[in-house]
Amino acid sequence: MNSEKNIKPVLEIKNLKKSFGDNHVLKGFNLKLYEGENLVIMGKSGSGKSVMVKCLVGLIQPDSGSITIKNQDITTMGQAELDLLRTEIGFLFQGSALYDSMTVRGNLEFPLRRHKDKIEDFQGTEFSVKEALENVGLSDTIDLMPAELSGGMQRRVAMARALILKPKIIMYDEPTTGLDPITAKEIIQLMRTIQEKYNTSSIIITHDVDCARVISNRMILLVDGINYAEGTFEELSNSKDEQVQAFFKN
């Protein structure tokens, strides 16, 4: 992986601040994501993770600070520009968030229908859907409904949907939550495979220490609205700081 010394980040957050009345959630949060990197963000409930993600995808406007993706500051973008940039970002929602009234095929076709111009870059809708399902090992589920799938299979289909526009940046929101340990390990391995195959840059929001240990190239600990500590899993897990150690205790 490239270091900070020889490459610019593909995504950067500078001094991000967001308050809701007297509740100061983000108090100057900073982040850099580099090409081909898996960056894990861990924070306790109420630490500001969800607010940070919503700012990152343009659902919430921060009070101050900048969010630069591919050299574009999204906090100054209009809606049309923001919608176009979002096609470059895949998002795996917590709980998968599949449309339960659509088949697997329909769920994967949905982003392609919304961005028909992107299909021209590929080999058509049918090819894109089948390729995405092959990437997650679920080709035989194409005509099933979400209710016919296990939780792990639903998470894989959601990953296929996040990948179908071939984004360079992927955001995973609690990718292993609600899964049994064996399925969680399979999802983590799939995330690593995707990173290696497509050289994606990923932000992974998780409470799962095992997930962070296996998947992360680097970690940020979000405490009290700021990036309190940064480093590799080994560096942070061996820290003597009590606030840092609290993340790694059983």
Backbone as numpy.savetxt, mean C-alpha at the origin, in Angstrom:
# Nx Ny Nz CAx CAy CAz Cx Cy Cz
18.97 -2.98 -3.36 18.13 -1.79 -3.36 19.01 -0.54 -3.36
18.60 0.50 -4.07 19.37 1.72 -4.15 19.28 2.49 -2.84
20.32 3.20 -2.52 20.35 3.97 -1.29 19.95 5.40 -1.55
19.74 6.13 -0.45 19.31 7.53 -0.54 20.35 8.38 -1.23
21.62 7.92 -1.23 22.69 8.74 -1.78 22.66 8.80 -3.29
22.11 7.80 -3.96 22.24 7.78 -5.41 20.91 7.71 -6.16
19.80 7.92 -5.48 18.53 7.89 -6.18 17.51 8.78 -5.48
16.67 9.43 -6.27 15.60 10.24 -5.71 14.43 9.35 -5.33
13.69 9.73 -4.30 12.52 8.92 -3.92 11.43 9.00 -4.97
10.66 7.92 -5.13 9.51 7.95 -6.04 8.31 8.58 -5.35
8.36 8.64 -4.03 7.29 9.26 -3.25 7.92 9.90 -2.02
7.50 11.12 -1.72 8.07 11.81 -0.56 7.00 12.65 0.14
6.95 12.53 1.44 6.09 13.36 2.28 6.98 14.26 3.12
6.69 15.56 3.09 7.49 16.51 3.86 6.60 17.29 4.83
6.94 17.19 6.10 6.35 18.01 7.16 4.83 18.05 7.09
4.22 16.88 6.94 2.76 16.80 6.78 2.06 17.04 8.12
1.10 17.96 8.11 0.34 18.29 9.31 -1.16 18.23 9.00
-1.90 17.66 9.94 -3.36 17.59 9.79 -4.01 17.55 11.16
-4.94 18.46 11.36 -5.69 18.53 12.62 -7.18 18.50 12.33
-7.91 18.00 13.29 -9.37 18.05 13.26 -9.81 18.77 14.53
-10.07 20.05 14.40 -10.34 20.85 15.58 -9.11 20.91 16.46
-9.26 20.54 17.72 -8.14 20.55 18.66 -7.34 19.25 18.64
-7.76 18.31 17.79 -7.07 17.02 17.69 -5.98 17.10 16.62
-4.74 17.26 17.05 -3.61 17.36 16.13 -3.10 15.95 15.83
-3.47 15.43 14.67 -3.18 14.03 14.33 -1.79 13.87 13.75
-1.50 14.60 12.69 -0.16 14.59 12.09 0.53 15.90 12.44
1.75 15.79 12.92 2.41 16.98 13.49 3.75 17.28 12.82
3.84 16.92 11.56 5.09 17.12 10.83 5.70 15.80 10.41
4.88 14.95 9.79 5.30 13.61 9.39 6.12 13.68 8.11
7.20 12.88 8.06 8.07 12.82 6.89 8.26 11.38 6.44
8.42 11.19 5.14 8.57 9.84 4.59 9.22 9.93 3.22
10.11 8.98 2.94 10.66 8.81 1.60 10.54 7.35 1.20
10.02 7.11 -0.01 9.91 5.77 -0.56 10.75 5.70 -1.81
11.63 4.68 -1.87 12.53 4.56 -3.01 12.10 3.44 -3.95
12.59 3.52 -5.17 12.23 2.54 -6.19 12.59 1.12 -5.75
11.63 0.19 -5.90 11.87 -1.19 -5.58 11.90 -1.51 -4.10
11.44 -0.59 -3.27 11.53 -0.75 -1.82 10.18 -1.13 -1.21
10.23 -1.99 -0.19 9.08 -2.25 0.66 9.27 -1.49 1.96
8.48 -0.45 2.15 8.58 0.39 3.34 7.38 0.10 4.24
7.66 -0.39 5.44 6.61 -0.70 6.40 6.42 0.47 7.35
5.15 0.84 7.58 4.82 1.86 8.57 4.00 1.20 9.67
4.50 1.31 10.89 3.80 0.77 12.04 3.44 1.91 13.00
2.25 1.81 13.57 1.81 2.81 14.54 0.64 2.25 15.32
0.52 2.65 16.55 -0.58 2.18 17.38 -1.89 2.79 16.89
-3.00 2.23 17.31 -4.31 2.77 16.94 -4.39 4.24 17.37
-4.86 5.09 16.45 -4.98 6.51 16.75 -3.72 7.31 16.54
-2.68 6.65 16.00 -1.40 7.36 15.82 -1.37 8.23 14.58
-2.34 8.04 13.67 -2.39 8.87 12.47 -2.15 8.13 11.18
-2.05 6.80 11.24 -1.78 6.02 10.02 -2.87 6.21 8.97
-4.12 6.06 9.39 -5.23 6.16 8.43 -5.33 7.56 7.83
-5.11 8.58 8.65 -5.16 9.96 8.16 -4.03 10.18 7.16
-2.85 9.66 7.46 -1.72 9.80 6.55 -2.01 9.16 5.20
-2.59 7.94 5.22 -2.91 7.25 3.98 -3.95 8.03 3.18
-4.97 8.55 3.85 -6.01 9.31 3.16 -5.45 10.58 2.54
-4.50 11.21 3.21 -3.82 12.36 2.60 -3.01 11.92 1.39
-2.38 10.77 1.52 -1.50 10.25 0.48 -2.25 9.95 -0.81
-3.50 9.49 -0.71 -4.28 9.17 -1.91 -5.24 10.30 -2.30
-5.14 11.43 -1.60 -5.92 12.60 -1.98 -7.34 12.63 -1.49
-7.69 11.78 -0.51 -9.04 11.79 0.04 -9.21 12.87 1.10
-8.11 13.26 1.73 -8.10 14.33 2.72 -7.03 15.34 2.33
-7.35 16.62 2.46 -6.38 17.66 2.18 -5.62 18.00 3.46
-4.31 17.89 3.47 -3.56 18.23 4.69 -3.61 19.73 4.97
-3.35 20.09 6.22 -3.31 21.51 6.58 -2.06 22.18 6.02
-0.97 21.45 6.03 0.27 21.97 5.46 1.20 20.80 5.17
2.28 21.11 4.46 3.21 20.08 4.05 3.01 19.69 2.60
3.85 18.82 2.08 3.76 18.42 0.67 3.83 16.90 0.55
3.16 16.39 -0.51 3.21 14.97 -0.86 3.58 14.89 -2.33
4.77 14.44 -2.61 5.27 14.40 -3.98 5.34 12.96 -4.47
4.63 12.70 -5.56 4.64 11.38 -6.19 5.06 11.56 -7.64
6.15 10.89 -8.00 6.68 11.00 -9.37 6.89 12.47 -9.75
7.49 13.21 -8.83 7.85 14.62 -9.01 6.65 15.55 -9.13
5.48 15.10 -8.70 4.28 15.94 -8.73 3.71 16.07 -7.32
3.46 17.30 -6.90 2.89 17.55 -5.58 1.38 17.39 -5.66
0.84 16.33 -5.06 -0.58 16.05 -5.20 -1.45 17.04 -4.42
-0.86 17.75 -3.46 -1.66 18.70 -2.67 -2.05 19.93 -3.48
-1.43 20.12 -4.64 -1.76 21.27 -5.50 -2.50 20.84 -6.77
-2.82 19.55 -6.90 -3.44 19.04 -8.12 -4.95 19.27 -8.15
-5.46 19.42 -9.36 -6.89 19.40 -9.57 -7.38 17.97 -9.62
-8.70 17.77 -9.66 -9.27 16.43 -9.59 -8.87 15.56 -10.79
-8.87 16.14 -11.98 -8.52 15.37 -13.18 -7.08 14.88 -13.11
-6.17 15.76 -12.69 -4.76 15.37 -12.56 -4.60 14.29 -11.50
-5.32 14.42 -10.40 -5.23 13.46 -9.31 -5.75 12.09 -9.75
-6.86 12.08 -10.49 -7.41 10.82 -10.98 -6.43 10.10 -11.90
-5.74 10.87 -12.73 -4.76 10.28 -13.65 -3.58 9.69 -12.87
-3.11 10.41 -11.87 -1.99 9.92 -11.08 -2.36 8.66 -10.31
-3.62 8.56 -9.88 -4.05 7.39 -9.11 -3.95 6.10 -9.92
-3.95 6.19 -11.24 -3.79 4.98 -12.04 -2.39 4.41 -11.91
-1.46 5.21 -11.40 -0.08 4.76 -11.20 0.11 4.13 -9.82
-0.96 4.12 -9.01 -0.86 3.63 -7.64 -1.87 2.52 -7.42
-1.41 1.37 -6.98 -2.31 0.29 -6.60 -2.61 0.36 -5.11
-3.82 0.00 -4.72 -4.19 0.08 -3.31 -4.91 -1.19 -2.88
-4.35 -1.87 -1.89 -5.00 -3.04 -1.31 -5.68 -2.60 -0.02
-7.01 -2.58 -0.05 -7.76 -2.12 1.11 -7.78 -3.16 2.21
-7.84 -2.68 3.45 -8.02 -3.59 4.58 -9.36 -4.30 4.42
-9.35 -5.64 4.52 -10.59 -6.40 4.34 -10.92 -6.68 2.89
-10.00 -6.33 1.97 -10.10 -6.63 0.52 -11.04 -5.70 -0.24
-12.24 -5.40 0.32 -13.18 -4.45 -0.30 -13.56 -4.83 -1.73
-13.82 -6.12 -1.97 -14.32 -6.54 -3.28 -15.79 -6.17 -3.40
-16.24 -5.95 -4.62 -17.66 -5.69 -4.88 -18.39 -7.02 -4.85
-19.25 -7.21 -3.83 -19.85 -8.54 -3.65 -20.91 -8.87 -4.68
-21.35 -7.87 -5.46 -22.35 -8.12 -6.50 -21.71 -8.46 -7.85
-20.39 -8.43 -7.90 -19.67 -8.71 -9.15 -18.87 -10.00 -9.01
-18.69 -10.70 -10.11 -17.79 -11.85 -10.13 -16.35 -11.37 -9.97
-15.44 -12.31 -9.83 -14.02 -11.96 -9.81 -13.65 -11.22 -11.07
-14.14 -11.71 -12.22 -13.87 -11.05 -13.49 -14.35 -9.59 -13.45
-15.57 -9.38 -12.96 -16.13 -8.04 -12.89 -15.34 -7.12 -11.99
-14.87 -7.65 -10.86 -14.06 -6.84 -9.95 -12.77 -6.37 -10.61
-12.16 -7.26 -11.40 -10.90 -6.90 -12.04 -11.10 -6.02 -13.27
-12.26 -6.19 -13.92 -12.55 -5.35 -15.08 -12.89 -3.91 -14.68
-13.36 -3.74 -13.45 -13.84 -2.43 -13.02 -12.81 -1.31 -13.21
-11.58 -1.45 -12.70 -10.61 -0.36 -12.92 -10.24 -0.17 -14.38
-10.30 -1.25 -15.17 -10.00 -1.12 -16.60 -11.09 -0.33 -17.32
-12.35 -0.55 -16.92 -13.46 0.21 -17.53 -13.37 1.69 -17.19
-12.89 1.98 -15.97 -12.79 3.38 -15.55 -11.62 4.08 -16.24
-10.65 3.32 -16.68 -9.46 3.91 -17.30 -9.20 3.21 -18.63
-10.11 3.39 -19.56 -10.04 2.68 -20.84 -8.77 3.01 -21.61
-8.24 4.21 -21.40 -7.02 4.59 -22.11 -5.84 3.71 -21.72
-5.88 3.15 -20.49 -4.78 2.30 -20.05 -4.77 0.96 -20.77
-5.94 0.50 -21.22 -6.03 -0.80 -21.89 -5.17 -0.82 -23.14
-5.03 0.33 -23.79 -4.24 0.41 -25.00 -2.77 0.06 -24.73
-2.34 0.27 -23.49 -0.96 -0.04 -23.14 -0.73 -1.53 -22.95
-1.82 -2.30 -22.79 -1.72 -3.72 -22.51 -2.18 -4.50 -23.75
-2.81 -5.66 -23.54 -3.26 -6.48 -24.66 -4.75 -6.76 -24.56
-5.49 -5.80 -24.03 -6.94 -5.95 -23.94 -7.39 -6.36 -22.56
-8.69 -6.17 -22.30 -9.26 -6.43 -20.98 -9.14 -7.89 -20.57
-9.53 -8.81 -21.46 -9.53 -10.23 -21.11 -8.12 -10.70 -20.77
-7.14 -10.31 -21.55 -5.75 -10.70 -21.27 -5.30 -10.14 -19.93
-5.63 -8.87 -19.67 -5.20 -8.22 -18.43 -5.78 -8.91 -17.20
-7.07 -9.29 -17.28 -7.73 -9.96 -16.17 -7.08 -11.31 -15.91
-6.88 -12.09 -16.97 -6.28 -13.42 -16.81 -4.84 -13.34 -16.31
-4.09 -12.37 -16.81 -2.70 -12.20 -16.37 -2.65 -11.84 -14.89
-3.54 -10.93 -14.46 -3.56 -10.52 -13.05 -3.89 -11.69 -12.14
-4.84 -12.52 -12.56 -5.20 -13.68 -11.74 -4.09 -14.73 -11.72
-3.41 -14.89 -12.83 -2.27 -15.82 -12.87 -1.18 -15.37 -11.89
-0.99 -14.06 -11.79 0.04 -13.53 -10.89 -0.22 -13.87 -9.43
-1.49 -14.07 -9.08 -1.82 -14.39 -7.69 -2.26 -15.84 -7.53
-2.11 -16.64 -8.59 -2.39 -18.07 -8.53 -3.85 -18.43 -8.43
-4.73 -17.63 -9.05 -6.18 -17.88 -8.93 -6.89 -17.84 -10.27
-6.29 -18.36 -11.31 -6.89 -18.32 -12.64 -8.26 -19.00 -12.69
-8.45 -20.04 -11.86 -9.70 -20.81 -11.93 -10.86 -20.17 -11.17
-10.64 -18.97 -10.61 -11.71 -18.30 -9.85 -12.42 -17.22 -10.67
-12.08 -17.07 -11.92 -12.48 -15.90 -12.70 -13.99 -15.67 -12.73
-14.78 -16.72 -12.69 -16.24 -16.56 -12.78 -16.95 -16.81 -11.45
-16.20 -16.87 -10.36 -16.80 -17.05 -9.04 -17.18 -15.70 -8.43
-18.09 -15.75 -7.47 -18.46 -14.56 -6.71 -17.57 -14.47 -5.47
-17.34 -13.27 -4.94 -16.51 -13.13 -3.74 -16.96 -14.02 -2.58
-18.27 -14.20 -2.42 -18.78 -15.02 -1.32 -18.37 -16.49 -1.44
-17.97 -16.90 -2.65 -17.54 -18.29 -2.86 -16.06 -18.49 -2.57
-15.37 -17.42 -2.18 -13.94 -17.48 -1.94 -13.62 -17.43 -0.46
-12.53 -18.05 -0.06 -12.06 -17.94 1.31 -11.49 -16.54 1.53
-11.22 -16.20 2.80 -10.66 -14.89 3.09 -9.32 -14.66 2.41
-8.49 -15.69 2.40 -7.20 -15.58 1.73 -7.32 -15.41 0.23
-8.28 -16.11 -0.37 -8.50 -15.98 -1.81 -9.03 -14.59 -2.15
-9.92 -14.07 -1.30 -10.43 -12.71 -1.52 -9.28 -11.70 -1.48
-8.34 -11.89 -0.54 -7.21 -10.97 -0.44 -6.34 -11.06 -1.69
-6.18 -12.26 -2.23 -5.40 -12.43 -3.46 -6.09 -11.76 -4.66
-7.41 -11.90 -4.74 -8.14 -11.24 -5.83 -8.01 -9.72 -5.70
-8.10 -9.23 -4.46 -7.93 -7.80 -4.24 -6.53 -7.34 -4.66
-5.53 -8.19 -4.43 -4.18 -7.86 -4.88 -4.10 -7.84 -6.40
-4.79 -8.79 -7.04 -4.83 -8.81 -8.51 -5.45 -7.53 -9.04
-6.54 -7.08 -8.39 -7.19 -5.83 -8.81 -6.26 -4.63 -8.64
-5.51 -4.63 -7.53 -4.57 -3.53 -7.28 -3.45 -3.51 -8.31
-3.13 -4.67 -8.88 -2.01 -4.79 -9.82 -2.41 -4.63 -11.28
-3.71 -4.65 -11.57 -4.14 -4.83 -12.95 -3.74 -3.68 -13.87
-3.59 -2.47 -13.31 -3.14 -1.35 -14.13 -1.61 -1.21 -14.12
-0.95 -2.22 -13.55 0.51 -2.28 -13.50 1.12 -1.02 -12.88
0.69 -0.71 -11.67 1.23 0.48 -11.00 2.66 0.27 -10.55
3.39 1.36 -10.42 4.76 1.28 -9.92 4.80 1.44 -8.41
3.71 1.96 -7.83 3.63 2.13 -6.39 2.39 1.39 -5.89
2.55 0.60 -4.83 1.41 -0.11 -4.24 1.34 0.21 -2.76
0.12 0.44 -2.27 -0.10 0.67 -0.85 -0.93 -0.49 -0.29
-0.40 -1.12 0.70 -1.07 -2.23 1.37 -1.54 -1.77 2.75
-2.84 -1.84 2.99 -3.39 -1.46 4.28 -3.72 -2.72 5.07
-2.90 -3.04 6.07 -3.09 -4.22 6.92 -3.34 -5.49 6.08
-2.39 -5.88 5.24 -2.62 -6.98 4.28 -2.86 -8.34 4.92
-2.43 -8.55 6.17 -2.59 -9.87 6.79 -3.67 -9.89 7.87
-4.33 -8.76 8.11 -5.35 -8.71 9.16 -6.50 -9.68 8.87
-6.90 -10.44 9.86 -8.04 -11.35 9.73 -7.72 -12.67 9.08
-6.45 -12.90 8.74 -6.06 -14.15 8.09 -5.39 -15.08 9.10
-5.56 -16.39 8.89 -4.87 -17.35 9.74 -3.37 -17.29 9.44
-2.51 -17.76 10.34 -1.06 -17.63 10.16 -0.52 -18.20 8.86
-1.05 -19.35 8.43 -0.55 -19.96 7.20 -0.90 -19.10 5.99
-2.15 -18.64 5.93 -2.58 -17.79 4.81 -1.84 -16.46 4.83
-1.62 -15.91 6.03 -0.88 -14.65 6.14 0.53 -14.80 5.55
1.19 -15.92 5.83 2.52 -16.16 5.28 2.47 -16.24 3.75
1.41 -16.85 3.22 1.26 -16.95 1.76 1.09 -15.56 1.13
0.32 -14.70 1.78 0.11 -13.34 1.28 1.43 -12.55 1.32
2.17 -12.70 2.41 3.46 -12.01 2.53 4.42 -12.46 1.43
4.46 -13.77 1.18 5.33 -14.30 0.11 4.90 -13.77 -1.25
3.59 -13.66 -1.46 3.08 -13.13 -2.73 3.49 -11.67 -2.90
3.45 -10.90 -1.82 3.89 -9.51 -1.88 5.36 -9.42 -2.28
6.18 -10.32 -1.75 7.60 -10.34 -2.10 7.79 -10.71 -3.57
7.00 -11.68 -4.04 7.09 -12.11 -5.43 6.72 -10.97 -6.38
5.68 -10.23 -6.03 5.25 -9.08 -6.84 6.35 -8.02 -6.90
6.95 -7.75 -5.74 8.04 -6.77 -5.69 9.18 -7.19 -6.62
9.55 -8.46 -6.57 10.67 -8.95 -7.37 10.34 -8.97 -8.86
9.09 -9.33 -9.20 8.71 -9.46 -10.60 8.54 -8.10 -11.28
7.94 -7.14 -10.57 7.60 -5.86 -11.19 8.43 -4.68 -10.67
9.34 -4.94 -9.72 10.15 -3.88 -9.12 9.26 -2.76 -8.57
8.18 -3.16 -7.91 7.27 -2.17 -7.35 7.87 -1.53 -6.10
7.40 -0.32 -5.83 7.73 0.37 -4.58 6.47 0.34 -3.74
6.57 -0.18 -2.52 5.37 -0.41 -1.73 5.45 0.22 -0.35
4.30 0.74 0.08 4.11 1.18 1.46 3.17 0.19 2.10
3.59 -0.41 3.21 2.78 -1.42 3.88 2.43 -0.94 5.27
1.15 -0.70 5.52 0.68 -0.33 6.85 0.31 -1.63 7.56
0.93 -1.89 8.71 0.64 -3.15 9.38 0.89 -3.06 10.88
0.15 -3.90 11.63 0.43 -4.12 13.04 1.18 -5.44 13.23
1.33 -6.20 12.16 1.85 -7.56 12.20 3.38 -7.53 12.20
3.96 -7.82 13.37 5.43 -7.77 13.49 6.09 -8.81 12.59
5.49 -9.99 12.47 6.06 -11.02 11.60 6.05 -10.57 10.14
4.96 -9.91 9.74 4.87 -9.37 8.38 5.97 -8.34 8.16
6.14 -7.44 9.11 7.17 -6.40 9.00 8.56 -7.00 8.91
8.81 -8.03 9.70 10.13 -8.67 9.71 10.46 -9.28 8.35
9.48 -9.93 7.73 9.72 -10.64 6.48 9.71 -9.71 5.27
8.81 -8.76 5.24 8.56 -8.00 4.01 9.34 -6.70 3.91
9.76 -6.13 5.05 10.29 -4.76 5.01 11.75 -4.70 4.57
12.04 -3.71 3.73 13.42 -3.30 3.51 13.80 -2.22 4.53
12.78 -1.44 4.91 12.98 -0.36 5.86 11.65 -0.13 6.57
11.72 0.45 7.79 10.52 0.68 8.57 10.48 2.11 9.12
9.26 2.60 9.29 9.03 3.87 9.99 8.03 3.60 11.11
8.34 4.07 12.31 7.41 3.97 13.43 6.75 5.33 13.63
5.42 5.32 13.49 4.63 6.55 13.61 4.15 6.67 15.05
4.65 7.68 15.74 4.30 7.91 17.14 3.94 9.37 17.32
2.76 9.61 17.88 2.34 10.97 18.20 2.45 11.91 17.01
2.07 11.41 15.83 1.97 12.27 14.66 3.24 12.53 13.90
4.34 11.91 14.30 5.61 12.11 13.59 6.27 10.76 13.32
7.24 10.77 12.40 8.03 9.56 12.16 9.08 9.49 13.27
8.70 8.78 14.34 9.50 8.77 15.57 10.83 8.04 15.39
10.80 6.95 14.63 12.02 6.16 14.43 12.00 5.54 13.05
13.19 5.37 12.48 13.33 4.84 11.12 14.52 3.90 11.07
14.42 2.85 10.27 15.55 1.95 10.12 15.10 0.59 9.63
16.02 -0.37 9.58 15.66 -1.73 9.21 14.98 -2.39 10.40
14.35 -3.55 10.14 13.69 -4.28 11.22 14.71 -4.62 12.31
15.88 -5.08 11.91 16.90 -5.46 12.88 17.33 -4.27 13.73
17.54 -3.13 13.07 17.98 -1.94 13.81 16.94 -1.50 14.83
15.68 -1.47 14.42 14.63 -0.99 15.33 14.33 -2.02 16.42
14.30 -3.30 16.06 13.99 -4.32 17.06 15.06 -4.43 18.13
16.29 -3.97 17.81 17.38 -3.99 18.78 17.57 -2.66 19.49
16.68 -1.71 19.22 16.79 -0.39 19.85 16.56 -0.49 21.35
17.23 0.37 22.10 17.05 0.43 23.54 15.95 1.42 23.94
15.44 2.17 22.96 14.38 3.14 23.22 13.10 2.40 23.63
12.53 2.76 24.75 11.34 2.05 25.25 10.14 2.19 24.32
9.96 3.38 23.72 8.84 3.56 22.79 9.00 2.71 21.54
10.21 2.53 21.11 10.49 1.67 19.95 10.29 0.21 20.33
10.82 -0.18 21.47 10.71 -1.56 21.93 9.25 -2.00 22.11
8.38 -1.06 22.43 6.96 -1.39 22.64 6.32 -2.01 21.40
6.85 -1.70 20.22 6.30 -2.24 18.98 6.66 -3.71 18.79
7.70 -4.16 19.44 8.23 -5.49 19.18 8.00 -6.47 20.32
7.35 -6.02 21.37 7.03 -6.90 22.49 5.79 -7.70 22.19
5.74 -8.96 22.59 4.58 -9.82 22.39 3.43 -9.38 23.30
